[in-house]
Amino acid sequence: MLQLLIAAVALVAGFTAAAVTKKKFISFIGIAVAVIFCGIGCFQTVPAGHTGVVTTFGRVENYTLDSGAHFVAPWKTVVRMDNRVQKKTQELPCFSSDIQEVNIRYTVNYQISKADAMTLYSTVGTAYYDTVIAPNTAESVKVATARYTAEDLVGMRDSLAAEIQTILAEKLTPYHIEIVGTSIENMDFTDVFTNAVEAKQVAQQNKLRAQTEAEQRVVESEAAARIRRIEADAAAYEVLAKAEAEAEANRKISESLTQALIDYTYALAWNGQLPRIYTGTGSGVIVNAGDLLTGGTNEDPPEAEVEKIG
């Protein structure tokens, strides 16, 4: 449009100068300048990664231009819309469901639709991030965060990010803005809550350690009891085995004994002396058993064979 205005000015200036000076060639110079600027104004370029939205005296045309050079009527204007993936980060103060304050650093990657760029421009304009994306992002983050307790936010970060992205995508779809990806870069809680979480973690660790030690003592006690049972069973088995062995030995000895063997063993152990027997009479004499076997004699027994008692 600027080139068209310059061409008009050059054309008017040329004809005016020619009329004043009575020199017709000056008017041709004005015409040439006007033609040159009109030609320059008819060629429009759209950079790579952008979409050209065409307007005619402010009215948005129902088509777009791809990147490259285009011939456009001088009374038309081309608005360049960036359709590359763009990244924005926001610091958002939020509250959890249990009214704990948390500051979330949230990043969103977005991209506008090339085919619907003229619709976005006609309804929102070029400042679509500040107008549409930023407020909807803040609302989505706060709505999703309020569904979790502060403690859950610590352990369910991925779930929170996915829920925020779902809410935000639904809000931006009518504007033909696509959410490529989102991420929670940081969550900052108050010092009071952070200290409480640390204290709870320490308590849980101490409890777990105590449970582990108690379980270890139970295992050791059970192992010691098993060892005692095994030792007792081994001792009982040893006693039983020994008794069975002795019984078997006695059985074999008993089976091998004969009267002849008994007499032979007795004969080997006899020292040649017969036992002395108490007569039971009033004299209190002990008589050699040999005299009884031989019928006895009238003679007094040898000194060594008779003992008087009392």
Summary of the structure (lengths in Angstrom):
residues: 310
radius of gyration: 60.5
end to end distance: 166.5
largest distance: 207.8
contacts: 793
relative contact order: 0.06
helix: 55%
strand: 24%
